[in-house]
Amino acid sequence: MWTKEGIKADKEFYRKLFSLVLPIAAQNFMTAVVSASDALMLGMQGQTALSAVSLATQVQFVLNLFLAALTIGATVLAAQYWGKGDAKAVEEILAVTLRISVLITFLFFLAAYFCPKTLMRIFTNSSELITYGASYLRIVSGSFLCMGVSQVYLCIMKNSGRTLKSTVYGSVAVLLNLLLNFILIFGAMGFPKMGIKGAALATLIARVVELLLVLWENRRQEVVRIRLKYLRSPKAKLQKDYFYYTSPVLANELAWGCGFTMFSVIMGHLGSDAVAANSISNILKNVIACFCLGLGTGSGIMIGNELGCGNLNQAKKYGRRLCQTAVAAGALSGLLLLAACKPMMVFFAGNLTSQAQEYLKVMLWVCSYYLVGKSINCTVIAGIFCAGGDTRFGMCCDAVTMWVVIIPAGFLAAFWLKLPVLWVYLWLHLDEFVKLPAVYRHYKKYGWVKNLTQHG
């Protein structure tokens, strides 16, 4: 039964939710649009260029997994300490995260700059794709160094009441990337036509600008900023807590993400048509899924703030509403992807072989259903569970789903049974649904309803 208090509570819930989710989703959307623009513009250069860059960006995808784990770990603690009103602890969390992220991004830079062909051979045995992809990797590797600082700082901004400003800075970089893609890939405005190398250079310049914006913002802040004293000697208790909650998240991200990368390895050995269609379907799926991913991030911040304040019952109520919202968001996203299917087929018709077009059509249908499971799991596992420090369940769930069920069966289907490409693709996209029953049972135990700041 509807009451005035209930309606007021619903309005307050959705006000909080959308004030977090919409800016994050907008930034995710623009980032995905840049990836899509790379595909659209490179697709006009030919199927080989599109396939090569798609495989090369898997290296950045793996790096993003590390950064995602570090920022989720930071969010687990920062959201609760910010809800508690402890800005000093948030600064210390920022310092701990930066120390690790800078080291990891430096290692990725070294590998991508000095050994790009070796990395490309992991994903394909085509010498042409390896050569094109290596040229992209060597240039784009410099952007990894910038990401080690900017992505962590932007994450902390979202968790300390500066979500909109974080989105603005990220969006400036994204829009610049989009503009430079057009200029450098096609040679507009008097610039040389650079093709694949132009796409890589555009990404590098945009990441440098993003880093400069972040450093400028940091200088303007009095509260929650990068402080050398915390970088030199972070507080032992917070560092211990950070590693405790981040280690399972990192294992989770790697289990899921490296498993997802294995999808590209499998598809990469099924022919250029399969690679091209898979590349486009992934990009379109990522564009449409932006609200679902933003919902997951916003859920973590929202639940974390309530738990940090000690409002445990309110956090449980919010959790239930967030699950309902995730189902609706996934269904709407799937319908939107289906609606985009025909226009995309028309757009790519002249740049894909007829076989690749057939693959793409079915792949987009599969992705539309996949988004429902993705939305639920992103909100519950990466958002609600992590907000309460329950990071180990996701690690076990994804490790078992990916490496015990989906990937072995995918290799079996592709290379032993030699099933048609689309049957292999369908099997590889069952992971989100395989784990749903376990996720639901774990959610109902409410082990995630914890205040992590009580002993801080």
Secondary structure by P-SEA (a helix, b strand, c coil): cccaaaaaaaaaaaaaaaaccaaaaaaaaaaaaaaaaaaaaaaaacaaaaaaaaaaaaaaaaaaaaaaaaaaaaaacaaaaaaaccaaaaaaaaaaaaaaaaaaaaaaaaaaaccaaaaaaaccccaaaaaaaaaaaaaaaaaaaaaacaaaaaaaaaaccaaaaaaaaaaaaaaaaaaaaaacccccccccccaaaaaaaaaaaaaaaaaaaaaaaaaacccccccccccccccaaaaaaaaaaaaaaaaaaaaaaaaaaaaaaaaaaccaaaaaaaaaaaaaaaaaaaaaaaaaaaaaaaaaaaaaacaaaaaaaaaaaaaaaaaaaaaaaaaaaaaaaaaaaaaacccccaaaaaaaaaaaaaaaaaaaaaaaaaaccccccccccccaaaaaaaaaacccccaaaaaaacccccccaaaaaaaaacccccaaaaaaaaaaaccccccccccc
